[in-house]
Amino acid sequence: MPNRTVYFVSDGTGITAETFGNSILAQFPIKPRHVRRPFIDTPEKAYAVVREINETSVREGMRAIVFATLVDREVLQIVRDHCQARVLDMFGTFIEPLEEEFETKSNHRVGRFSDVARSQEYHDRIEAINFSLAHDDGQSAKNLDVADVILVGVSRSGKTPTSLYLAMQHGIKAANYPLIPEDFERGRLPSMLVAHKRKCFGLTIDPERLSQIRNERRPGSKYADLMNCRYEVNEAEAMMKKDGIAWLSSTHKSIEEIATTILRDLRPDRLIY
């Protein structure tokens, strides 16, 4: 199947279009070129992006694909009528049937937050991000009692990106703490984590993969040595098993899959909102 360019066109950030569009594209054996065009919120911008899309379609000899999240009817109509592309109106596909079902009109709001200054959800996310940054990599043991989740695992097992994803996407206050050789020598969890074991979730990783990642950071070091990586991973898994901490391997899982598993196991209430 020939590959082609896929546009994500939105009058907001385009993140919704890209996230949903990528989920659909993942069902097909293609590797398209991705182009995000955010803040297309005037007719002038709409005509400009239409010209770009049409030029791409002509140059590549096949229609571009357009995932559009455009709530402004005029802007959407320009894209629909003038694009020489397959235009998928994602809002129209879902909003119009729901307007009929709910027997009410949608507010046609652009973006996830209509007024961030008044959005409690937005402020909760910012607070969670600040918390996760302050508690990254064991930097601070303060206020762990207010943490929603504490991720534990060996260095470079995926704790930091998972913590930030949980904070940014779900407003989860996620701390993370590395398990280090000194912890393995003592044979027990760091003391500051003992009182919060019910909040802990472990990440582990295939030792070979861990060695590759660490060699990119500190090539040729004991830290990156395969035997050392095997030792640390084995000790960390044994420690988590002994202390009853649920864990999973990040080797072949996406951040989204890891985060969803953590929410399901530790904060199932955050999956209902």
LOMI-554797 format. One record per residue (C-alpha): x, y, z. Coordinates in pm, whole numbers, padded with zeros to 5 digits, always signed. Example, Ala and Ser with C-alpha at 12.3 -4.5 7.8 and 13.67 -1.06 7.14 Angstrom:
+01230-00450+00780/+01367-00106+00714/
//
This chain:
+00000+00000+00000/+00155+00334-00102/+00220+00575+00183/+00090+00929+00176/+00065+01249+00377/-00187+01277+00659/-00291+01620+00785/-00437+01690+01128/-00624+02019+01095/-00781+02187+01396/-00897+02523+01524/-00739+02422+01856/-00406+02254+01926/-00472+01958+01697/-00384+01710+01969/-00731+01553+01968/-00725+01509+01591/-00376+01362+01596/-00439+01128+01889/-00762+00991+01748/-00631+00985+01393/-00319+00794+01492/-00531+00535+01670/-00718+00474+01346/-00408+00480+01125/-00243+00220+01348/-00489-00033+01207/-00326-00008+00863/+00018-00121+00737/+00130+00228+00638/+00380+00484+00761/+00234+00816+00654/+00401+01154+00673/+00231+01347+00956/+00156+01717+00933/-00027+01897+01215/-00184+02235+01137/-00327+02387+01458/-00526+02708+01514/-00697+02710+01175/-00970+02940+01303/-01034+03192+01024/-01137+03160+00658/-00799+03301+00553/-00613+03031+00743/-00851+02769+00605/-00781+02869+00244/-00406+02869+00315/-00410+02517+00456/-00631+02401+00168/-00370+02527-00079/-00098+02342+00108/-00297+02018+00117/-00387+02040-00252/-00027+02106-00351/+00077+01800-00152/-00188+01584-00322/-00072+01695-00666/+00297+01650-00584/+00248+01300-00442/+00001+01193-00708/-00255+01075-00454/-00505+01236-00223/-00387+01344+00119/-00584+01232+00422/-00723+01506+00648/-00840+01445+01005/-01027+01762+01096/-01151+01888+01433/-01306+02216+01325/-01608+02351+01512/-01642+02672+01310/-01890+02584+01034/-01750+02833+00783/-01393+02712+00828/-01502+02349+00808/-01702+02411+00490/-01401+02569+00319/-01188+02265+00399/-01462+02025+00291/-01545+02202-00034/-01199+02293-00157/-00961+02019-00039/-00853+01768-00301/-00820+01516-00020/-01012+01264+00185/-01151+01486+00463/-01267+01313+00780/-01474+01549+00992/-01422+01400+01335/-01645+01639+01528/-01928+01614+01276/-01914+01236+01287/-01985+01231+01658/-02133+01567+01761/-02428+01579+01523/-02563+01234+01624/-02518+01329+01991/-02702+01658+01942/-02990+01453+01806/-02967+01201+02090/-02942+01464+02366/-03196+01687+02192/-02973+01989+02244/-02707+02181+02055/-02342+02155+02148/-02162+02471+02258/-01918+02444+01962/-01633+02522+02194/-01284+02529+02046/-01031+02322+02240/-01050+02124+02560/-01077+02423+02794/-01295+02723+02711/-01133+02941+02978/-00826+02799+03147/-00839+03070+03414/-01167+02924+03537/-01100+02556+03476/-01041+02358+03796/-00937+02059+03587/-00668+02265+03418/-00532+02395+03749/-00532+02043+03892/-00323+01927+03598/-00073+02210+03645/-00047+02130+04016/+00008+01763+03935/+00280+01847+03681/+00462+02066+03934/+00436+01790+04194/+00573+01527+03956/+00865+01749+03855/+00950+01822+04221/+00937+01450+04305/+01119+01318+04000/+01392+01060+04051/+01368+01075+04431/+01453+01446+04446/+01218+01499+04739/+01046+01282+04998/+00825+01568+05116/+00448+01547+05084/+00447+01187+04967/+00128+01152+05170/-00053+01357+04904/+00090+01161+04612/-00163+00959+04414/+00104+00720+04285/+00470+00649+04360/+00656+00473+04081/+00955+00261+04179/+01209+00075+03970/+01568+00076+03852/+01711+00379+03679/+01595+00424+03315/+01297+00189+03340/+01048+00456+03229/+00944+00614+03558/+00989+00980+03464/+00796+00983+03135/+00518+00778+03293/+00497+01019+03588/+00473+01321+03361/+00217+01154+03135/-00002+01072+03436/+00024+01433+03552/-00034+01598+03215/-00312+01371+03088/-00489+01269+03408/-00396+01524+03674/-00233+01248+03882/+00027+01354+04138/+00292+01097+04057/+00624+01076+04238/+00897+00839+04126/+01183+00687+04316/+01480+00490+04176/+01587+00164+04337/+01967+00169+04361/+02240-00083+04456/+02243+00044+04816/+01877-00053+04848/+01954-00402+04720/+02244-00439+04964/+02011-00347+05252/+01749-00583+05111/+01456-00352+05175/+01267-00059+05031/+01395+00292+05105/+01257+00395+05444/+01057+00690+05308/+00853+00453+05089/+00758+00198+05355/+00465+00399+05488/+00334+00451+05134/+00359+00098+04991/-00010+00095+04900/+00059+00382+04659/+00366+00223+04503/+00369+00070+04158/+00679-00090+04010/+00829-00066+03663/+01078-00320+03543/+01247-00370+03207/+01431-00635+03008/+01800-00620+03113/+01925-00624+02754/+01705-00329+02667/+01808-00150+02986/+02175-00196+02896/+02113-00043+02553/+01938+00259+02702/+02204+00314+02966/+02486+00280+02711/+02336+00572+02521/+02370+00778+02838/+02695+00644+02985/+02867+00415+02730/+03106+00153+02860/+03023+00217+03227/+02943-00035+03501/+02605+00139+03518/+02534+00020+03162/+02705-00319+03185/+02468-00603+03097/+02561-00813+03402/+02496-00516+03631/+02164-00448+03459/+02061-00811+03511/+02157-00788+03878/+01961-00466+03937/+01651-00585+03753/+01647-00920+03936/+01697-00755+04274/+01431-00492+04207/+01176-00750+04100/+01252-00965+04405/+01214-00663+04634/+00881-00561+04481/+00753-00917+04502/+00856-00942+04868/+00682-00616+04955/+00365-00694+04760/+00411-00412+04508/+00239-00466+04175/+00469-00415+03876/+00491-00455+03503/+00760-00448+03238/+00792-00132+03030/+00997-00312+02762/+00722-00356+02506/+00449-00128+02645/+00368+00229+02550/+00346+00505+02808/-00030+00511+02751/-00061+00139+02829/+00153+00168+03140/-00040+00469+03269/-00377+00303+03210/-00266-00009+03396/-00151+00204+03691/-00481+00392+03701/-00677+00067+03679/-00485-00088+03968/-00425+00210+04199/-00673+00483+04109/-00971+00328+03929/-01176+00634+04029/-00975+00837+03778/-01111+00621+03497/-01460+00747+03584/-01518+01121+03553/
//
